[in-house]
Amino acid sequence: MKRKATAKWNGTGLEGKGSLTSPSGVLNNTPYNFTARFKDEEGKSGTNPEELIAAAHAGCFNMALSFQIAGAGFTADELITEAVVNLDQVDGGFAVTGIELKLTGKVAGMTEEKFMELANAAKAGCPISKLLSAVPITLSAKFVK
């Protein structure tokens, strides 16, 4: 199985602009540029690679956790994960220095302890977590009864 996306860029790194497109249409000439990446923390001026990594990680983690929960004989009522990719200046450049997964979950009939056990297993086992294992990944969770 292969997944793909196409990036187009014109101009310099500081003043140029680009667009991202994927076959699914989720990204369809979606703009990205220096301002969107390094200055606009609210994300109003376009997307950026770190936002896309965060979305991929949150989605992969939720799906992996839903499989863990199903394997334990339960069904997730709701899983909401916010992934925060930390991009910091390091050694004169920028680097992703960590990722925070902030989970809120509701699973009827499950204990909080079991939920946390499965959430940690999903964090370790999801393909995107494995891909991003070069940086620290933290998990905080709120279990809703």
C-alpha positions as CSV (number, residue, x, y, z in Angstrom):
1,M,0.0,0.0,0.0
2,K,1.3,3.4,-0.9
3,R,-0.1,6.9,0.0
4,K,1.1,10.0,-1.7
5,A,0.8,13.8,-1.8
6,T,2.3,16.4,-4.1
7,A,4.0,19.6,-3.0
8,K,4.5,22.6,-5.4
9,W,6.7,25.5,-4.5
10,N,7.6,28.8,-6.2
11,G,10.1,31.4,-5.0
12,T,12.5,31.7,-2.1
13,G,12.0,30.0,1.3
14,L,11.1,33.3,3.0
15,E,9.0,35.0,0.3
16,G,7.8,32.0,-1.8
17,K,4.6,30.1,-1.6
18,G,3.5,26.6,-2.3
19,S,0.5,24.3,-2.4
20,L,-0.2,20.7,-1.4
21,T,-2.5,18.3,-3.2
22,S,-3.5,14.7,-2.4
23,P,-5.5,12.2,-4.5
24,S,-8.3,12.1,-1.9
25,G,-9.0,15.8,-2.4
26,V,-8.6,16.6,1.3
27,L,-5.6,18.7,0.2
28,N,-6.4,20.4,-3.1
29,N,-3.9,23.1,-3.9
30,T,-3.9,23.9,-0.1
31,P,-1.5,26.9,0.4
32,Y,1.6,26.8,2.6
33,N,4.3,29.4,3.1
34,F,6.8,30.8,5.5
35,T,4.2,32.8,7.4
36,A,1.9,29.8,7.8
37,R,4.7,27.7,9.1
38,F,6.7,30.0,11.3
39,K,4.6,33.1,12.2
40,D,0.9,32.3,12.2
41,E,0.3,30.1,15.2
42,E,-3.5,30.2,14.7
43,G,-3.1,28.6,11.3
44,K,-5.3,31.1,9.3
45,S,-2.9,31.7,6.5
46,G,-2.5,28.1,5.2
47,T,-1.2,24.8,6.4
48,N,2.3,23.6,7.2
49,P,4.1,20.3,7.5
50,E,3.9,20.2,11.3
51,E,0.1,20.7,11.2
52,L,-0.1,17.8,8.8
53,I,2.1,15.6,10.9
54,A,-0.1,16.4,13.9
55,A,-3.3,15.5,12.0
56,A,-1.7,12.2,10.8
57,H,-0.5,11.3,14.3
58,A,-3.8,12.1,16.0
59,G,-5.8,10.1,13.4
60,C,-3.5,7.1,13.5
61,F,-3.4,7.1,17.3
62,N,-7.2,7.2,17.6
63,M,-7.6,4.3,15.1
64,A,-4.9,2.3,16.8
65,L,-6.6,2.9,20.2
66,S,-10.0,1.9,18.8
67,F,-8.4,-1.4,17.7
68,Q,-6.9,-1.9,21.1
69,I,-10.3,-1.2,22.8
70,A,-12.1,-3.6,20.4
71,G,-9.5,-6.3,21.1
72,A,-10.3,-5.9,24.8
73,G,-14.0,-6.5,24.1
74,F,-15.2,-2.9,24.2
75,T,-16.3,-0.2,21.8
76,A,-15.1,3.4,22.1
77,D,-18.0,5.8,22.5
78,E,-15.7,8.7,21.7
79,L,-12.0,9.3,21.3
80,I,-10.7,12.9,20.8
81,T,-7.0,13.4,20.4
82,E,-5.2,16.7,19.9
83,A,-1.6,16.2,18.7
84,V,0.8,19.1,19.3
85,V,4.0,19.1,17.3
86,N,6.6,21.3,18.9
87,L,8.8,23.1,16.4
88,D,11.7,25.0,18.1
89,Q,14.9,26.8,17.1
90,V,17.8,24.4,17.6
91,D,21.4,24.9,16.6
92,G,20.6,27.8,14.3
93,G,17.8,26.1,12.5
94,F,14.4,24.5,13.3
95,A,13.7,21.0,14.6
96,V,10.7,19.1,15.8
97,T,11.6,18.6,19.5
98,G,8.6,16.6,20.7
99,I,5.0,15.6,20.2
100,E,2.2,15.8,22.8
101,L,-0.9,13.6,22.4
102,K,-3.8,14.9,24.5
103,L,-6.5,12.3,24.6
104,T,-10.1,12.5,25.9
105,G,-11.9,9.2,25.8
106,K,-15.1,7.6,26.8
107,V,-15.6,3.8,26.8
108,A,-18.7,2.4,28.5
109,G,-17.9,-0.4,31.0
110,M,-14.1,0.1,30.9
111,T,-12.0,1.1,33.9
112,E,-9.7,4.1,33.7
113,E,-6.7,1.8,34.4
114,K,-7.5,-0.4,31.4
115,F,-8.1,2.6,29.2
116,M,-4.7,4.0,30.1
117,E,-3.0,0.6,29.5
118,L,-4.6,0.5,26.0
119,A,-3.8,4.1,25.2
120,N,-0.1,3.6,26.0
121,A,-0.1,0.4,23.9
122,A,-1.7,2.4,21.0
123,K,0.9,5.2,21.4
124,A,3.7,2.7,21.1
125,G,2.2,0.7,18.3
126,C,0.6,3.1,15.9
127,P,2.6,3.3,12.7
128,I,2.9,7.1,12.9
129,S,4.2,6.9,16.4
130,K,6.8,4.5,15.2
131,L,7.8,6.8,12.3
132,L,8.1,9.7,14.6
133,S,10.0,7.9,17.4
134,A,13.1,10.0,16.9
135,V,11.5,12.7,19.1
136,P,9.9,12.3,22.5
137,I,6.1,11.5,22.4
138,T,4.1,12.2,25.5
139,L,0.5,11.1,26.2
140,S,-1.9,12.8,28.6
141,A,-5.4,11.4,28.9
142,K,-8.7,12.2,30.4
143,F,-11.1,9.3,30.9
144,V,-14.8,10.2,30.9
145,K,-17.1,7.9,32.7
